[in-house]
Amino acid sequence: MALWTMILRKMANNKWLQLNLWFGLTVCVALFSSMPLYSEAILQRTLLKELQLLQSQSAIYPGFVRVSSTVSSSKMDKETYEAIARADRFVQTIPDRAGLEALSFYQQRFTQKMKVYGADASEQEKQSQKTAGSFKSLSDMEKRVRLIDGRMPVDRMDGVFEALVTQKFLFATKRGLGEELVAESPEEDRQRFRVVPVGVIETDPAADPYLPYLTTEAEDGFIIPFEQFEREFTKGGKARLTDLEWRFALNYEQLSVDNIDQFIKANADIRRYFRGRLGVEDVNVPAIETIASYQGKQAKLDVMMLSLYSPVMLMLAFYLYMAANLIIERQKTEISVLRSRGASRLQIMTAYTLESVLLGLSALAAGPFLGVSFTKVLGASSGFLEFVQRSALEVSLTSSAYKVAAIAVCAAIMLILIPAFLATRVSIVGHKQQMARLTRMSFWHKTGLDVILVSLAVYLLYNFNKRQEDLKRLALDSDALQLDPLLFLMPALFALGGGLLVLRVYPWFIRIIYWAGRRWWSPALYNTLVQISRSSGQYLTIKVFLIMTVATGLFSANAARTINDNMESKIQYGVGADIALTTRWESDAPPPLLPGSPQQSQTDQGFAETRRIQYTEPPFQPFQELEGVEAVAQVFKKEEVRFSAGGSGTSGKTMLYGIDTMDFGKTAWMKNGLLEYPINSYLNLMAPNPKAVLISRSLANAAKIKPGNPIRVSWDGLDQVQFTVFGIIDYWPSWNPLPAGEAKDGKAAEPHLIVGHLGTIQNRLAVEPYEVWLKLKDDVSSQLVYDQLAERKVQVTSLRDAKQELILSKNDPFRLAINGVMTLGFVISMLISFFGFLLFWVLTLSGRTLQYGVLRAMGIPFPQIIGMLVSEQVFTSGAAVIIGVLIGNLISEMFVPLFELSFSTTERVPPFEITYQLSDYMQLYSIVGIMLTIGLLILGYRLSRIRIAQALKLGEE
């Protein structure tokens, strides 16, 4: 009990220090717990959104499951009946297997097709009648169909089947309701069944919004009561069953990321069970591909978030260590006295361990709830320090979040106990010696940790760049590179090592300033320079802390901005304009024939080779009249076009673009810096000459062509047409210049491009379908264009919308994680930096109360005391901020290219480029400036409260 009393009293005496330490622990817990919370919440939201998109695009409920099987048995014997019964029982377990509630269910059975004719039909009518239908059963028939005429059938025992039919089938039988029909089996026994249609039905969507029964799927047949079908056919065997079908509508909104594996396993179990058991199976789960794409995605997202959080975690670890070290520094005298009076190191460490456990448990109680708030911030970010009104993430605390939080608390407790463990090794004499040796070299510099960290970061960066070059050279996908999460920790390690390396020589820089102007410095500045040069180790912690804050903040800003800009540029470049679409062209092409048909070989050898397909160009004016469209361009694209160079005689295949230079220049999107000159300069160059073309640099190098040389172009069934090369280009809107295959020599083959006038190509070669590119006016939605195209009945065959693709890209879980973690990491870094700044300087001022009291007693006015404080801040905190900016820019140049791995190797067009934005720097400088200003005001206020007499009395004691 005495130990607990001592611990509680010690914590009460240092409540502000303990509060800072608790704050760091709580933020640490919140940060770690937010990782599993975010990955689960964001993947859950995107999964549901993709399933909803699937429903809107294909008009199929995402929870739809259809299982059908043929019945291969030729007789309905007991063995077949028992197999069907077992299949029924298995189907009933599907919702439990998938872990989802069944919102709706029905099943159908089908007999073999039978010849149908009227009971009063003559022999001639029987022979001419071609109508065929089967007996069908539908569970819950009364609730699923809409009766438009007649009544519902009843189960009769006199050998006559009452049935429901569709209007189309009733017309085919040439009979009316109530008139008896005969269904004649095709089997050898020619068994006949008497059927009376008593009702006409149609689909009733309102009967079941999740799983409507569609009468249009199987219109030819008699629907009889399910129980009657089971008695007469399934058990009775009066006719052979050919098909069985079960349909479910599962509640897909209950599908969570955690039970994706269960759903996929259920799908595999269904397919495995029905494979060959009754006959040929057909399992249709439309959402399985979408759901399967999320398998393992959470683990990858967790690894990426851990990698992205690494700099912030290092900052938190540094903060916790600094706060614990400052607390121990104030208590070293007490610890050394306890040691001199016989207390063992174990007893002292036990007291500090219990104290840390109390703080850790309180942080564990509050941290996960703060982690929920962090998760919501992550979900609302759309860019670095940019937030949008997006629907809030549905976040709930889970056991995995508490497990991660508990691990983080344990690791943090071990970290903050290190200073206490080191302090218990020092006796009271050693403690006094250490207090007198403030100029001693720090542990960081003694061990050469700064050089080690910088060397390690540079070495890993070198290996990474080397592997990147191999990927580009071999045109491999980025998945071929096993991404090491430590690569994302490297910027923080380099910032720490680089900061320590600069601070190794920084005291010498202060001494040079001191020696250079020691005759002219004012007393305040003179005292500051002496204080900093003689006690450089005292300021090392806060300077390293500020350097890491500013450097990682700049890295986060530049990394997030670079990723966002490059992804948006990739999408806009790939589309070429705001919207790119193709429409249906009329042609004289023959209809497609089934493979193996007698006419197929004739077509392959004759028609396609002797006569070209003639197309009729649809009117272009409707596109020019669209409201909200700023510019429209016709862009003809043709692959596998043959070329031959005039002088070198080189020939090969290339991509051919045909454009109208004026319209193309107004419509196309092109990133600055990709071409040697602005794109409009190239368009103006080729505009006056209809035979002018631009060629890609790959084509120029392969064929040894220069501007002014002729080049001939043609494709199947056309004569060659000569053009003149006017320019060489490296990129062109929507054209990918990166290798996309393997050449014979093992190297990736580079694609080629020729850009010419559309009018010349159409006049001298052929008129073939082209794309229509649209540039929309500012603040015009794509939906406005879609509505106008539908209103004008324009038959669009393909469409790419850059705006919609950008929206989908911004909602990608991995991109949301990058933007959210970068923003959250920066905010947390600034927050803990502010608290660390105040904590350090308040304790420093408290320790130098006697010094400031003596200075005031000597007659130095209070403004000069404030000047000393400001100049001390400039040479410590201000210098650390400047060093942090320089290191932040350096690590951005070195490590931001790591994020190029998020793009596929063949899709890195335009080239990955580091993006800097002045607003990000202004935000950083503003936040740091406000932090330092507030800190100085608080320090100045505390300094003004120092009483000289009290300080001198304290010194006498």
Secondary structure as GFF3:
##gff-version 3
##sequence-region A 1 957
A	DSSP	alpha_helix	2	13	.	.	.	ID=ss1
A	DSSP	alpha_helix	15	58	.	.	.	ID=ss2
A	DSSP	beta_strand	64	70	.	.	.	ID=ss3
A	DSSP	alpha_helix	78	91	.	.	.	ID=ss4
A	DSSP	alpha_helix	94	98	.	.	.	ID=ss5
A	DSSP	beta_strand	102	111	.	.	.	ID=ss6
A	DSSP	beta_strand	114	118	.	.	.	ID=ss7
A	DSSP	alpha_helix	123	128	.	.	.	ID=ss8
A	DSSP	beta_strand	132	138	.	.	.	ID=ss9
A	DSSP	alpha_helix	141	144	.	.	.	ID=ss10
A	DSSP	beta_strand	145	150	.	.	.	ID=ss11
A	DSSP	beta_strand	160	166	.	.	.	ID=ss12
A	DSSP	alpha_helix	167	173	.	.	.	ID=ss13
A	DSSP	beta_strand	181	184	.	.	.	ID=ss14
A	DSSP	beta_strand	192	203	.	.	.	ID=ss15
A	DSSP	three_ten_helix	205	207	.	.	.	ID=ss16
A	DSSP	beta_strand	221	224	.	.	.	ID=ss17
A	DSSP	alpha_helix	226	229	.	.	.	ID=ss18
A	DSSP	pi_helix	230	235	.	.	.	ID=ss19
A	DSSP	beta_strand	241	250	.	.	.	ID=ss20
A	DSSP	three_ten_helix	252	254	.	.	.	ID=ss21
A	DSSP	three_ten_helix	257	259	.	.	.	ID=ss22
A	DSSP	alpha_helix	260	274	.	.	.	ID=ss23
A	DSSP	beta_strand	281	284	.	.	.	ID=ss24
A	DSSP	alpha_helix	288	292	.	.	.	ID=ss25
A	DSSP	alpha_helix	297	340	.	.	.	ID=ss26
A	DSSP	alpha_helix	345	380	.	.	.	ID=ss27
A	DSSP	beta_strand	381	383	.	.	.	ID=ss28
A	DSSP	beta_strand	386	387	.	.	.	ID=ss29
A	DSSP	alpha_helix	399	423	.	.	.	ID=ss30
A	DSSP	alpha_helix	428	436	.	.	.	ID=ss31
A	DSSP	alpha_helix	443	446	.	.	.	ID=ss32
A	DSSP	alpha_helix	449	474	.	.	.	ID=ss33
A	DSSP	three_ten_helix	478	480	.	.	.	ID=ss34
A	DSSP	alpha_helix	486	516	.	.	.	ID=ss35
A	DSSP	alpha_helix	523	534	.	.	.	ID=ss36
A	DSSP	alpha_helix	536	575	.	.	.	ID=ss37
A	DSSP	beta_strand	579	583	.	.	.	ID=ss38
A	DSSP	beta_strand	586	587	.	.	.	ID=ss39
A	DSSP	alpha_helix	598	602	.	.	.	ID=ss40
A	DSSP	pi_helix	603	607	.	.	.	ID=ss41
A	DSSP	alpha_helix	608	610	.	.	.	ID=ss42
A	DSSP	beta_strand	615	616	.	.	.	ID=ss43
A	DSSP	alpha_helix	621	624	.	.	.	ID=ss44
A	DSSP	beta_strand	629	645	.	.	.	ID=ss45
A	DSSP	beta_strand	651	659	.	.	.	ID=ss46
A	DSSP	alpha_helix	661	667	.	.	.	ID=ss47
A	DSSP	alpha_helix	679	686	.	.	.	ID=ss48
A	DSSP	beta_strand	692	696	.	.	.	ID=ss49
A	DSSP	alpha_helix	697	703	.	.	.	ID=ss50
A	DSSP	beta_strand	710	714	.	.	.	ID=ss51
A	DSSP	beta_strand	721	729	.	.	.	ID=ss52
A	DSSP	beta_strand	753	757	.	.	.	ID=ss53
A	DSSP	alpha_helix	758	764	.	.	.	ID=ss54
A	DSSP	beta_strand	771	776	.	.	.	ID=ss55
A	DSSP	alpha_helix	782	791	.	.	.	ID=ss56
A	DSSP	beta_strand	796	801	.	.	.	ID=ss57
A	DSSP	alpha_helix	802	810	.	.	.	ID=ss58
A	DSSP	alpha_helix	813	847	.	.	.	ID=ss59
A	DSSP	alpha_helix	849	857	.	.	.	ID=ss60
A	DSSP	alpha_helix	862	873	.	.	.	ID=ss61
A	DSSP	pi_helix	874	878	.	.	.	ID=ss62
A	DSSP	alpha_helix	879	895	.	.	.	ID=ss63
A	DSSP	three_ten_helix	896	902	.	.	.	ID=ss64
A	DSSP	three_ten_helix	905	907	.	.	.	ID=ss65
A	DSSP	alpha_helix	918	944	.	.	.	ID=ss66
A	DSSP	alpha_helix	948	956	.	.	.	ID=ss67
###
